[in-house]
Amino acid sequence: MQQRVAKLEADAHYLQTVFDIARLVRLAQADPTPEAKQQVVDAVGQALTLDVMGDDYRGYRSARNTLLAIAREVGGAEPPLARGSDKERAEYERRGVWRWTTADIVPSSKEKPRRIVIEVTERVKGAGTYEVVWDYLDGADGLSTLSTGLYSSTAAEETPAELTPLALDEHEGFTGGGDTRSVYTLTLKEYDPQRRYFLVGLVYNMREFDTFGQVLFSLKE
């Protein structure tokens, strides 16, 4: 019951933030100063980290894409989705491949995890052992992980329906206030520059609280 109450409170906070964005948009349109535009971008960034409603949760739909469009059109920029310290943001610039917000993960459970597919073709330069780190940055909850694999494809579609497995690391991990086995190791035996490469992770957040983080990927030194 406490978890459900917390979930409803988080949803209410999210809706209030969306209402605030509408107010800030009107102000920015009436007086388009840099400060007013930045307030819109900042408010959108806050809403994205609070978006805990699934696509069909009680008749609502996630406003993620709409909010990003508002930030671009009214504020002139997308919000910096990365949270955390300057060091963590710099680490993402160096080897980050994806950032998650609550809408990417919730709802999910250990029995019904989210399947996350991330293209890493530009980061795979040859055979070798690669390291994948699921790195929590912000939010009321962390992220549980079940497995991470490296796959390939020659299909042109953005997210290919069929992927060829190349390497798989299966173990339970968690990233949050304290990380536990949140690093996955994948060995690519043969590299083919004609193929595209993807990470596929099975992850979940059973408590359905908001969560935000990043995925780091690099050749293991």
Helices and strands as residue ranges (DSSP letters): H 2-30, H 34-50, G 57-59, H 64-70, I 71-75, H 86-95, E 96-100, H 102-105, E 114-119, G 121-123, E 128-138, E 143-153, E 164-175, E 183-188, E 196-204, E 212-219
